[in-house]
Amino acid sequence: MSKKEEFIRNLSYEKKKALLAHFTSLNKVEHKRLSNEECSIIYLAWLWKNGLVTKRENGFYAFDEDEAGVPLSDYEDIPFDECIFYPWSYNLESIHTQYNLSRLMRIL
């Protein structure tokens, strides 16, 4: 089992309920269970909250894949509203904004 899977599995019922409410508020569609994409976003929020996501010399945010237990490529296909994609950015800052990771971090 990956670190991300273990983390998600160990979330309390109350936190999962608050996380579902967060995603429902973002797109106004009721969420009854967390999707794989949402689990990845939640785990990214946890990584960010714990200082594992850092701004690199190239100006983009990233994390050490070995320490995080997930590859950066897991975040390449998560949708976001911006129409510009910067190579090597992995979209982490756009994901942070689009999915209000600051709020997710408070839930976690």
Biopython code that builds the backbone (N, CA, C, O; Angstrom):
import numpy as np
from Bio.PDB.StructureBuilder import StructureBuilder

atoms = [
    (1, "MET", "N", (0.843, -1.181, 0.000)),
    (1, "MET", "CA", (0.000, 0.000, 0.000)),
    (1, "MET", "C", (0.890, 1.246, 0.000)),
    (1, "MET", "O", (1.872, 1.316, 0.739)),
    (2, "SER", "N", (0.539, 2.226, -0.833)),
    (2, "SER", "CA", (1.334, 3.446, -0.928)),
    (2, "SER", "C", (1.072, 4.353, 0.277)),
    (2, "SER", "O", (0.096, 4.178, 1.006)),
    (3, "LYS", "N", (1.965, 5.320, 0.466)),
    (3, "LYS", "CA", (1.786, 6.283, 1.548)),
    (3, "LYS", "C", (0.477, 7.043, 1.380)),
    (3, "LYS", "O", (-0.236, 7.300, 2.349)),
    (4, "LYS", "N", (0.173, 7.397, 0.137)),
    (4, "LYS", "CA", (-1.064, 8.140, -0.126)),
    (4, "LYS", "C", (-2.284, 7.292, 0.224)),
    (4, "LYS", "O", (-3.203, 7.782, 0.880)),
    (5, "GLU", "N", (-2.309, 6.044, -0.197)),
    (5, "GLU", "CA", (-3.442, 5.165, 0.099)),
    (5, "GLU", "C", (-3.607, 4.974, 1.593)),
    (5, "GLU", "O", (-4.725, 4.996, 2.107)),
    (6, "GLU", "N", (-2.505, 4.789, 2.290)),
    (6, "GLU", "CA", (-2.558, 4.618, 3.744)),
    (6, "GLU", "C", (-3.072, 5.879, 4.422)),
    (6, "GLU", "O", (-3.886, 5.809, 5.343)),
    (7, "PHE", "N", (-2.594, 7.035, 3.963)),
    (7, "PHE", "CA", (-3.036, 8.307, 4.526)),
    (7, "PHE", "C", (-4.544, 8.472, 4.368)),
    (7, "PHE", "O", (-5.243, 8.798, 5.327)),
    (8, "ILE", "N", (-5.041, 8.244, 3.151)),
    (8, "ILE", "CA", (-6.473, 8.405, 2.884)),
    (8, "ILE", "C", (-7.288, 7.401, 3.702)),
    (8, "ILE", "O", (-8.323, 7.754, 4.268)),
    (9, "ARG", "N", (-6.834, 6.184, 3.763)),
    (9, "ARG", "CA", (-7.549, 5.151, 4.515)),
    (9, "ARG", "C", (-7.650, 5.494, 6.005)),
    (9, "ARG", "O", (-8.635, 5.149, 6.658)),
    (10, "ASN", "N", (-6.637, 6.170, 6.533)),
    (10, "ASN", "CA", (-6.601, 6.478, 7.965)),
    (10, "ASN", "C", (-7.303, 7.782, 8.338)),
    (10, "ASN", "O", (-7.331, 8.152, 9.511)),
    (11, "LEU", "N", (-7.873, 8.486, 7.352)),
    (11, "LEU", "CA", (-8.622, 9.696, 7.686)),
    (11, "LEU", "C", (-9.871, 9.320, 8.474)),
    (11, "LEU", "O", (-10.516, 8.313, 8.186)),
    (12, "SER", "N", (-10.200, 10.122, 9.451)),
    (12, "SER", "CA", (-11.395, 9.860, 10.260)),
    (12, "SER", "C", (-12.657, 10.108, 9.426)),
    (12, "SER", "O", (-12.627, 10.807, 8.413)),
    (13, "TYR", "N", (-13.740, 9.528, 9.873)),
    (13, "TYR", "CA", (-15.037, 9.714, 9.221)),
    (13, "TYR", "C", (-15.380, 11.206, 9.143)),
    (13, "TYR", "O", (-15.862, 11.682, 8.115)),
    (14, "GLU", "N", (-15.130, 11.935, 10.225)),
    (14, "GLU", "CA", (-15.445, 13.358, 10.283)),
    (14, "GLU", "C", (-14.643, 14.140, 9.252)),
    (14, "GLU", "O", (-15.181, 15.025, 8.588)),
    (15, "LYS", "N", (-13.356, 13.816, 9.115)),
    (15, "LYS", "CA", (-12.525, 14.512, 8.126)),
    (15, "LYS", "C", (-12.978, 14.176, 6.711)),
    (15, "LYS", "O", (-13.038, 15.056, 5.854)),
    (16, "LYS", "N", (-13.297, 12.910, 6.462)),
    (16, "LYS", "CA", (-13.773, 12.530, 5.124)),
    (16, "LYS", "C", (-15.072, 13.268, 4.794)),
    (16, "LYS", "O", (-15.270, 13.708, 3.661)),
    (17, "LYS", "N", (-15.943, 13.399, 5.773)),
    (17, "LYS", "CA", (-17.196, 14.107, 5.571)),
    (17, "LYS", "C", (-16.927, 15.585, 5.241)),
    (17, "LYS", "O", (-17.557, 16.139, 4.340)),
    (18, "ALA", "N", (-16.003, 16.216, 5.959)),
    (18, "ALA", "CA", (-15.642, 17.615, 5.694)),
    (18, "ALA", "C", (-14.973, 17.759, 4.327)),
    (18, "ALA", "O", (-15.197, 18.748, 3.630)),
    (19, "LEU", "N", (-14.159, 16.781, 3.943)),
    (19, "LEU", "CA", (-13.497, 16.818, 2.637)),
    (19, "LEU", "C", (-14.513, 16.684, 1.508)),
    (19, "LEU", "O", (-14.414, 17.380, 0.498)),
    (20, "LEU", "N", (-15.486, 15.794, 1.673)),
    (20, "LEU", "CA", (-16.546, 15.654, 0.674)),
    (20, "LEU", "C", (-17.330, 16.962, 0.546)),
    (20, "LEU", "O", (-17.676, 17.373, -0.562)),
    (21, "ALA", "N", (-17.605, 17.604, 1.658)),
    (21, "ALA", "CA", (-18.315, 18.885, 1.639)),
    (21, "ALA", "C", (-17.490, 19.940, 0.904)),
    (21, "ALA", "O", (-18.038, 20.770, 0.179)),
    (22, "HIS", "N", (-16.177, 19.903, 1.096)),
    (22, "HIS", "CA", (-15.295, 20.850, 0.401)),
    (22, "HIS", "C", (-15.416, 20.682, -1.113)),
    (22, "HIS", "O", (-15.597, 21.666, -1.830)),
    (23, "PHE", "N", (-15.318, 19.455, -1.600)),
    (23, "PHE", "CA", (-15.393, 19.227, -3.039)),
    (23, "PHE", "C", (-16.797, 19.522, -3.574)),
    (23, "PHE", "O", (-16.939, 19.988, -4.704)),
    (24, "THR", "N", (-17.826, 19.256, -2.779)),
    (24, "THR", "CA", (-19.191, 19.600, -3.177)),
    (24, "THR", "C", (-19.321, 21.111, -3.347)),
    (24, "THR", "O", (-19.959, 21.578, -4.291)),
    (25, "SER", "N", (-18.717, 21.874, -2.438)),
    (25, "SER", "CA", (-18.808, 23.336, -2.513)),
    (25, "SER", "C", (-18.062, 23.895, -3.726)),
    (25, "SER", "O", (-18.418, 24.955, -4.239)),
    (26, "LEU", "N", (-17.046, 23.196, -4.176)),
    (26, "LEU", "CA", (-16.265, 23.691, -5.316)),
    (26, "LEU", "C", (-17.029, 23.580, -6.632)),
    (26, "LEU", "O", (-17.011, 24.509, -7.440)),
    (27, "ASN", "N", (-17.692, 22.462, -6.847)),
    (27, "ASN", "CA", (-18.343, 22.290, -8.148)),
    (27, "ASN", "C", (-19.858, 22.118, -8.061)),
    (27, "ASN", "O", (-20.506, 21.791, -9.055)),
    (28, "LYS", "N", (-20.417, 22.338, -6.880)),
    (28, "LYS", "CA", (-21.871, 22.323, -6.668)),
    (28, "LYS", "C", (-22.529, 21.008, -7.071)),
    (28, "LYS", "O", (-23.700, 20.984, -7.451)),
    (29, "VAL", "N", (-21.777, 19.921, -6.988)),
    (29, "VAL", "CA", (-22.305, 18.582, -7.244)),
    (29, "VAL", "C", (-22.018, 17.761, -5.998)),
    (29, "VAL", "O", (-20.878, 17.701, -5.539)),
    (30, "GLU", "N", (-23.054, 17.126, -5.449)),
    (30, "GLU", "CA", (-22.864, 16.368, -4.215)),
    (30, "GLU", "C", (-21.914, 15.196, -4.432)),
    (30, "GLU", "O", (-22.057, 14.419, -5.376)),
    (31, "HIS", "N", (-20.949, 15.094, -3.538)),
    (31, "HIS", "CA", (-19.979, 14.002, -3.574)),
    (31, "HIS", "C", (-20.303, 13.032, -2.451)),
    (31, "HIS", "O", (-20.386, 13.421, -1.286)),
    (32, "LYS", "N", (-20.486, 11.768, -2.808)),
    (32, "LYS", "CA", (-20.804, 10.755, -1.800)),
    (32, "LYS", "C", (-19.583, 9.940, -1.404)),
    (32, "LYS", "O", (-19.559, 9.309, -0.347)),
    (33, "ARG", "N", (-18.562, 9.960, -2.269)),
    (33, "ARG", "CA", (-17.305, 9.297, -1.943)),
    (33, "ARG", "C", (-16.187, 10.034, -2.653)),
    (33, "ARG", "O", (-16.407, 10.699, -3.666)),
    (34, "LEU", "N", (-14.994, 9.911, -2.116)),
    (34, "LEU", "CA", (-13.843, 10.589, -2.703)),
    (34, "LEU", "C", (-13.351, 9.830, -3.925)),
    (34, "LEU", "O", (-13.149, 8.617, -3.869)),
    (35, "SER", "N", (-13.158, 10.539, -5.019)),
    (35, "SER", "CA", (-12.610, 9.924, -6.227)),
    (35, "SER", "C", (-11.089, 9.795, -6.085)),
    (35, "SER", "O", (-10.495, 10.382, -5.181)),
    (36, "ASN", "N", (-10.480, 9.045, -6.959)),
    (36, "ASN", "CA", (-9.011, 8.919, -6.959)),
    (36, "ASN", "C", (-8.349, 10.274, -7.157)),
    (36, "ASN", "O", (-7.343, 10.583, -6.518)),
    (37, "GLU", "N", (-8.921, 11.082, -8.046)),
    (37, "GLU", "CA", (-8.391, 12.423, -8.297)),
    (37, "GLU", "C", (-8.472, 13.273, -7.029)),
    (37, "GLU", "O", (-7.515, 13.965, -6.682)),
    (38, "GLU", "N", (-9.597, 13.223, -6.346)),
    (38, "GLU", "CA", (-9.758, 13.988, -5.107)),
    (38, "GLU", "C", (-8.809, 13.494, -4.019)),
    (38, "GLU", "O", (-8.287, 14.293, -3.242)),
    (39, "CYS", "N", (-8.585, 12.199, -3.961)),
    (39, "CYS", "CA", (-7.621, 11.659, -2.994)),
    (39, "CYS", "C", (-6.227, 12.192, -3.281)),
    (39, "CYS", "O", (-5.478, 12.507, -2.356)),
    (40, "SER", "N", (-5.879, 12.294, -4.542)),
    (40, "SER", "CA", (-4.571, 12.856, -4.912)),
    (40, "SER", "C", (-4.476, 14.315, -4.497)),
    (40, "SER", "O", (-3.437, 14.751, -4.002)),
    (41, "ILE", "N", (-5.548, 15.075, -4.693)),
    (41, "ILE", "CA", (-5.564, 16.492, -4.316)),
    (41, "ILE", "C", (-5.452, 16.633, -2.792)),
    (41, "ILE", "O", (-4.718, 17.490, -2.300)),
    (42, "ILE", "N", (-6.169, 15.804, -2.059)),
    (42, "ILE", "CA", (-6.108, 15.829, -0.594)),
    (42, "ILE", "C", (-4.690, 15.505, -0.125)),
    (42, "ILE", "O", (-4.159, 16.160, 0.773)),
    (43, "TYR", "N", (-4.092, 14.503, -0.733)),
    (43, "TYR", "CA", (-2.733, 14.131, -0.338)),
    (43, "TYR", "C", (-1.756, 15.257, -0.662)),
    (43, "TYR", "O", (-0.820, 15.501, 0.100)),
    (44, "LEU", "N", (-1.962, 15.943, -1.782)),
    (44, "LEU", "CA", (-1.116, 17.088, -2.120)),
    (44, "LEU", "C", (-1.259, 18.170, -1.055)),
    (44, "LEU", "O", (-0.268, 18.781, -0.655)),
    (45, "ALA", "N", (-2.482, 18.410, -0.595)),
    (45, "ALA", "CA", (-2.694, 19.395, 0.471)),
    (45, "ALA", "C", (-1.933, 18.991, 1.732)),
    (45, "ALA", "O", (-1.347, 19.836, 2.407)),
    (46, "TRP", "N", (-1.946, 17.705, 2.044)),
    (46, "TRP", "CA", (-1.214, 17.226, 3.223)),
    (46, "TRP", "C", (0.293, 17.419, 3.027)),
    (46, "TRP", "O", (0.989, 17.846, 3.948)),
    (47, "LEU", "N", (0.790, 17.108, 1.843)),
    (47, "LEU", "CA", (2.217, 17.313, 1.551)),
    (47, "LEU", "C", (2.577, 18.782, 1.722)),
    (47, "LEU", "O", (3.607, 19.116, 2.309)),
    (48, "TRP", "N", (1.725, 19.649, 1.207)),
    (48, "TRP", "CA", (1.983, 21.087, 1.281)),
    (48, "TRP", "C", (1.962, 21.548, 2.736)),
    (48, "TRP", "O", (2.831, 22.300, 3.176)),
    (49, "LYS", "N", (0.967, 21.088, 3.462)),
    (49, "LYS", "CA", (0.823, 21.466, 4.880)),
    (49, "LYS", "C", (2.045, 21.059, 5.694)),
    (49, "LYS", "O", (2.429, 21.755, 6.635)),
    (50, "ASN", "N", (2.646, 19.951, 5.339)),
    (50, "ASN", "CA", (3.784, 19.431, 6.088)),
    (50, "ASN", "C", (5.138, 19.854, 5.520)),
    (50, "ASN", "O", (6.171, 19.282, 5.866)),
    (51, "GLY", "N", (5.124, 20.848, 4.656)),
    (51, "GLY", "CA", (6.362, 21.433, 4.155)),
    (51, "GLY", "C", (7.099, 20.590, 3.126)),
    (51, "GLY", "O", (8.273, 20.843, 2.856)),
    (52, "LEU", "N", (6.444, 19.607, 2.555)),
    (52, "LEU", "CA", (7.110, 18.751, 1.576)),
    (52, "LEU", "C", (7.032, 19.311, 0.161)),
    (52, "LEU", "O", (7.798, 18.896, -0.708)),
    (53, "VAL", "N", (6.121, 20.244, -0.083)),
    (53, "VAL", "CA", (6.056, 20.920, -1.374)),
    (53, "VAL", "C", (6.823, 22.232, -1.226)),
    (53, "VAL", "O", (6.513, 23.051, -0.360)),
    (54, "THR", "N", (7.808, 22.417, -2.067)),
    (54, "THR", "CA", (8.650, 23.611, -1.976)),
    (54, "THR", "C", (8.826, 24.241, -3.351)),
    (54, "THR", "O", (8.706, 23.578, -4.381)),
    (55, "LYS", "N", (9.113, 25.539, -3.340)),
    (55, "LYS", "CA", (9.378, 26.250, -4.585)),
    (55, "LYS", "C", (10.815, 25.965, -4.992)),
    (55, "LYS", "O", (11.741, 26.154, -4.203)),
    (56, "ARG", "N", (10.995, 25.518, -6.208)),
    (56, "ARG", "CA", (12.309, 25.141, -6.714)),
    (56, "ARG", "C", (13.001, 26.315, -7.391)),
    (56, "ARG", "O", (12.411, 27.381, -7.567)),
    (57, "GLU", "N", (14.253, 26.109, -7.767)),
    (57, "GLU", "CA", (15.037, 27.153, -8.416)),
    (57, "GLU", "C", (14.398, 27.647, -9.708)),
    (57, "GLU", "O", (14.591, 28.801, -10.092)),
    (58, "ASN", "N", (13.643, 26.791, -10.379)),
    (58, "ASN", "CA", (12.993, 27.185, -11.625)),
    (58, "ASN", "C", (11.727, 28.009, -11.389)),
    (58, "ASN", "O", (11.076, 28.429, -12.345)),
    (59, "GLY", "N", (11.372, 28.243, -10.118)),
    (59, "GLY", "CA", (10.204, 29.050, -9.775)),
    (59, "GLY", "C", (8.914, 28.268, -9.617)),
    (59, "GLY", "O", (7.882, 28.846, -9.275)),
    (60, "PHE", "N", (8.952, 26.958, -9.859)),
    (60, "PHE", "CA", (7.760, 26.132, -9.750)),
    (60, "PHE", "C", (7.810, 25.290, -8.487)),
    (60, "PHE", "O", (8.882, 24.999, -7.956)),
    (61, "TYR", "N", (6.638, 24.906, -8.019)),
    (61, "TYR", "CA", (6.539, 24.065, -6.839)),
    (61, "TYR", "C", (6.683, 22.594, -7.220)),
    (61, "TYR", "O", (6.227, 22.166, -8.280)),
    (62, "ALA", "N", (7.315, 21.841, -6.348)),
    (62, "ALA", "CA", (7.491, 20.400, -6.551)),
    (62, "ALA", "C", (7.748, 19.765, -5.192)),
    (62, "ALA", "O", (7.841, 20.452, -4.175)),
    (63, "PHE", "N", (7.861, 18.444, -5.196)),
    (63, "PHE", "CA", (8.200, 17.720, -3.972)),
    (63, "PHE", "C", (9.135, 16.578, -4.333)),
    (63, "PHE", "O", (9.214, 16.155, -5.486)),
    (64, "ASP", "N", (9.837, 16.091, -3.327)),
    (64, "ASP", "CA", (10.706, 14.935, -3.507)),
    (64, "ASP", "C", (9.820, 13.695, -3.588)),
    (64, "ASP", "O", (9.111, 13.364, -2.638)),
    (65, "GLU", "N", (9.867, 13.024, -4.717)),
    (65, "GLU", "CA", (8.974, 11.884, -4.947)),
    (65, "GLU", "C", (9.211, 10.741, -3.967)),
    (65, "GLU", "O", (8.255, 10.103, -3.526)),
    (66, "ASP", "N", (10.460, 10.475, -3.622)),
    (66, "ASP", "CA", (10.751, 9.390, -2.681)),
    (66, "ASP", "C", (10.187, 9.697, -1.299)),
    (66, "ASP", "O", (9.598, 8.830, -0.653)),
    (67, "GLU", "N", (10.370, 10.924, -0.857)),
    (67, "GLU", "CA", (9.877, 11.316, 0.462)),
    (67, "GLU", "C", (8.344, 11.338, 0.498)),
    (67, "GLU", "O", (7.731, 10.942, 1.489)),
    (68, "ALA", "N", (7.744, 11.802, -0.587)),
    (68, "ALA", "CA", (6.282, 11.904, -0.653)),
    (68, "ALA", "C", (5.611, 10.550, -0.860)),
    (68, "ALA", "O", (4.486, 10.332, -0.411)),
    (69, "GLY", "N", (6.299, 9.657, -1.534)),
    (69, "GLY", "CA", (5.721, 8.342, -1.799)),
    (69, "GLY", "C", (4.811, 8.311, -3.008)),
    (69, "GLY", "O", (4.126, 7.315, -3.241)),
    (70, "VAL", "N", (4.792, 9.385, -3.784)),
    (70, "VAL", "CA", (4.019, 9.461, -5.032)),
    (70, "VAL", "C", (4.855, 10.196, -6.072)),
    (70, "VAL", "O", (5.683, 11.039, -5.724)),
    (71, "PRO", "N", (4.641, 9.880, -7.350)),
    (71, "PRO", "CA", (5.371, 10.605, -8.387)),
    (71, "PRO", "C", (4.694, 11.943, -8.714)),
    (71, "PRO", "O", (3.473, 12.069, -8.613)),
    (72, "LEU", "N", (5.477, 12.914, -9.098)),
    (72, "LEU", "CA", (4.929, 14.200, -9.529)),
    (72, "LEU", "C", (3.981, 14.028, -10.709)),
    (72, "LEU", "O", (3.038, 14.803, -10.872)),
    (73, "SER", "N", (4.226, 13.032, -11.514)),
    (73, "SER", "CA", (3.387, 12.798, -12.696)),
    (73, "SER", "C", (1.929, 12.503, -12.324)),
    (73, "SER", "O", (1.045, 12.641, -13.169)),
    (74, "ASP", "N", (1.660, 12.097, -11.070)),
    (74, "ASP", "CA", (0.278, 11.882, -10.624)),
    (74, "ASP", "C", (-0.555, 13.160, -10.733)),
    (74, "ASP", "O", (-1.784, 13.099, -10.755)),
    (75, "TYR", "N", (0.105, 14.304, -10.799)),
    (75, "TYR", "CA", (-0.589, 15.593, -10.791)),
    (75, "TYR", "C", (-0.652, 16.251, -12.161)),
    (75, "TYR", "O", (-1.179, 17.356, -12.286)),
    (76, "GLU", "N", (-0.130, 15.601, -13.183)),
    (76, "GLU", "CA", (-0.119, 16.190, -14.522)),
    (76, "GLU", "C", (-1.501, 16.241, -15.159)),
    (76, "GLU", "O", (-1.765, 17.149, -15.948)),
    (77, "ASP", "N", (-2.383, 15.315, -14.852)),
    (77, "ASP", "CA", (-3.676, 15.236, -15.529)),
    (77, "ASP", "C", (-4.849, 15.731, -14.691)),
    (77, "ASP", "O", (-6.002, 15.566, -15.090)),
    (78, "ILE", "N", (-4.575, 16.332, -13.545)),
    (78, "ILE", "CA", (-5.666, 16.883, -12.734)),
    (78, "ILE", "C", (-6.105, 18.190, -13.392)),
    (78, "ILE", "O", (-5.279, 19.075, -13.619)),
    (79, "PRO", "N", (-7.399, 18.320, -13.700)),
    (79, "PRO", "CA", (-7.860, 19.506, -14.420)),
    (79, "PRO", "C", (-7.799, 20.780, -13.576)),
    (79, "PRO", "O", (-7.975, 20.755, -12.358)),
    (80, "PHE", "N", (-7.545, 21.890, -14.265)),
    (80, "PHE", "CA", (-7.570, 23.198, -13.634)),
    (80, "PHE", "C", (-8.001, 24.199, -14.689)),
    (80, "PHE", "O", (-7.891, 23.918, -15.883)),
    (81, "ASP", "N", (-8.488, 25.356, -14.277)),
    (81, "ASP", "CA", (-9.092, 26.317, -15.193)),
    (81, "ASP", "C", (-8.109, 27.115, -16.042)),
    (81, "ASP", "O", (-8.476, 27.587, -17.118)),
    (82, "GLU", "N", (-6.892, 27.274, -15.593)),
    (82, "GLU", "CA", (-5.940, 28.076, -16.358)),
    (82, "GLU", "C", (-5.708, 27.437, -17.720)),
    (82, "GLU", "O", (-5.684, 26.213, -17.846)),
    (83, "CYS", "N", (-5.538, 28.264, -18.725)),
    (83, "CYS", "CA", (-5.349, 27.719, -20.070)),
    (83, "CYS", "C", (-3.874, 27.627, -20.452)),
    (83, "CYS", "O", (-3.543, 27.197, -21.557)),
    (84, "ILE", "N", (-2.995, 28.028, -19.549)),
    (84, "ILE", "CA", (-1.560, 27.976, -19.843)),
    (84, "ILE", "C", (-0.938, 26.857, -19.022)),
    (84, "ILE", "O", (-1.146, 26.770, -17.812)),
    (85, "PHE", "N", (-0.180, 26.010, -19.688)),
    (85, "PHE", "CA", (0.553, 24.955, -18.992)),
    (85, "PHE", "C", (2.041, 25.247, -19.144)),
    (85, "PHE", "O", (2.533, 25.452, -20.254)),
    (86, "TYR", "N", (2.737, 25.264, -18.042)),
    (86, "TYR", "CA", (4.172, 25.477, -18.063)),
    (86, "TYR", "C", (4.878, 24.140, -17.905)),
    (86, "TYR", "O", (4.693, 23.462, -16.895)),
    (87, "PRO", "N", (5.686, 23.750, -18.888)),
    (87, "PRO", "CA", (6.419, 22.480, -18.760)),
    (87, "PRO", "C", (7.242, 22.471, -17.472)),
    (87, "PRO", "O", (7.796, 23.496, -17.073)),
    (88, "TRP", "N", (7.315, 21.340, -16.844)),
    (88, "TRP", "CA", (8.055, 21.104, -15.602)),
    (88, "TRP", "C", (7.395, 21.719, -14.386)),
    (88, "TRP", "O", (7.971, 21.678, -13.299)),
    (89, "SER", "N", (6.196, 22.295, -14.528)),
    (89, "SER", "CA", (5.537, 22.914, -13.375)),
    (89, "SER", "C", (4.679, 21.921, -12.612)),
    (89, "SER", "O", (4.399, 22.126, -11.431)),
    (90, "TYR", "N", (4.255, 20.845, -13.269)),
    (90, "TYR", "CA", (3.372, 19.822, -12.695)),
    (90, "TYR", "C", (2.054, 20.405, -12.212)),
    (90, "TYR", "O", (1.278, 19.717, -11.549)),
    (91, "ASN", "N", (1.793, 21.674, -12.540)),
    (91, "ASN", "CA", (0.513, 22.324, -12.242)),
    (91, "ASN", "C", (0.234, 22.481, -10.748)),
    (91, "ASN", "O", (-0.894, 22.822, -10.392)),
    (92, "LEU", "N", (1.180, 22.257, -9.874)),
    (92, "LEU", "CA", (0.886, 22.228, -8.443)),
    (92, "LEU", "C", (0.323, 23.545, -7.933)),
    (92, "LEU", "O", (-0.600, 23.545, -7.118)),
    (93, "GLU", "N", (0.858, 24.659, -8.393)),
    (93, "GLU", "CA", (0.349, 25.948, -7.929)),
    (93, "GLU", "C", (-1.073, 26.186, -8.445)),
    (93, "GLU", "O", (-1.912, 26.723, -7.723)),
    (94, "SER", "N", (-1.345, 25.789, -9.689)),
    (94, "SER", "CA", (-2.691, 25.922, -10.250)),
    (94, "SER", "C", (-3.677, 25.032, -9.499)),
    (94, "SER", "O", (-4.808, 25.440, -9.230)),
    (95, "ILE", "N", (-3.250, 23.827, -9.164)),
    (95, "ILE", "CA", (-4.100, 22.914, -8.386)),
    (95, "ILE", "C", (-4.376, 23.519, -7.009)),
    (95, "ILE", "O", (-5.495, 23.448, -6.502)),
    (96, "HIS", "N", (-3.344, 24.113, -6.415)),
    (96, "HIS", "CA", (-3.489, 24.741, -5.100)),
    (96, "HIS", "C", (-4.601, 25.787, -5.135)),
    (96, "HIS", "O", (-5.448, 25.843, -4.243)),
    (97, "THR", "N", (-4.584, 26.605, -6.172)),
    (97, "THR", "CA", (-5.580, 27.665, -6.305)),
    (97, "THR", "C", (-6.953, 27.103, -6.648)),
    (97, "THR", "O", (-7.942, 27.418, -5.987)),
    (98, "GLN", "N", (-7.011, 26.275, -7.678)),
    (98, "GLN", "CA", (-8.281, 25.741, -8.186)),
    (98, "GLN", "C", (-9.066, 24.984, -7.111)),
    (98, "GLN", "O", (-10.285, 25.122, -7.013)),
    (99, "TYR", "N", (-8.366, 24.191, -6.312)),
    (99, "TYR", "CA", (-9.041, 23.327, -5.341)),
    (99, "TYR", "C", (-8.945, 23.847, -3.912)),
    (99, "TYR", "O", (-9.252, 23.125, -2.964)),
    (100, "ASN", "N", (-8.517, 25.110, -3.756)),
    (100, "ASN", "CA", (-8.444, 25.774, -2.455)),
    (100, "ASN", "C", (-7.735, 24.897, -1.418)),
    (100, "ASN", "O", (-8.306, 24.525, -0.393)),
    (101, "LEU", "N", (-6.488, 24.585, -1.716)),
    (101, "LEU", "CA", (-5.706, 23.726, -0.825)),
    (101, "LEU", "C", (-5.514, 24.345, 0.556)),
    (101, "LEU", "O", (-5.333, 23.624, 1.537)),
    (102, "SER", "N", (-5.554, 25.667, 0.641)),
    (102, "SER", "CA", (-5.439, 26.303, 1.964)),
    (102, "SER", "C", (-6.577, 25.836, 2.871)),
    (102, "SER", "O", (-6.367, 25.556, 4.052)),
    (103, "ARG", "N", (-7.768, 25.756, 2.316)),
    (103, "ARG", "CA", (-8.922, 25.273, 3.094)),
    (103, "ARG", "C", (-8.784, 23.784, 3.404)),
    (103, "ARG", "O", (-9.081, 23.345, 4.515)),
    (104, "LEU", "N", (-8.335, 23.017, 2.422)),
    (104, "LEU", "CA", (-8.121, 21.589, 2.667)),
    (104, "LEU", "C", (-7.102, 21.364, 3.779)),
    (104, "LEU", "O", (-7.265, 20.463, 4.602)),
    (105, "MET", "N", (-6.050, 22.181, 3.802)),
    (105, "MET", "CA", (-5.022, 22.030, 4.837)),
    (105, "MET", "C", (-5.605, 22.277, 6.229)),
    (105, "MET", "O", (-5.201, 21.636, 7.199)),
    (106, "ARG", "N", (-6.552, 23.204, 6.322)),
    (106, "ARG", "CA", (-7.184, 23.461, 7.628)),
    (106, "ARG", "C", (-8.029, 22.267, 8.060)),
    (106, "ARG", "O", (-8.120, 21.973, 9.251)),
    (107, "ILE", "N", (-8.645, 21.578, 7.104)),
    (107, "ILE", "CA", (-9.446, 20.392, 7.427)),
    (107, "ILE", "C", (-8.531, 19.269, 7.915)),
    (107, "ILE", "O", (-8.863, 18.548, 8.856)),
    (108, "LEU", "N", (-7.373, 19.132, 7.263)),
    (108, "LEU", "CA", (-6.469, 18.047, 7.607)),
    (108, "LEU", "C", (-5.765, 18.318, 8.919)),
    (108, "LEU", "O", (-4.960, 17.503, 9.368)),
]
sb = StructureBuilder()
sb.init_structure("model")
sb.init_model(0)
sb.init_chain("A")
sb.init_seg("    ")
for serial, (resi, resn, name, xyz) in enumerate(atoms, 1):
    if name == "N":
        sb.init_residue(resn, " ", resi, " ")
    sb.init_atom(name, np.array(xyz, "f"), 0.0, 1.0, " ", f" {name:<3s}", serial, name[0])
structure = sb.get_structure()
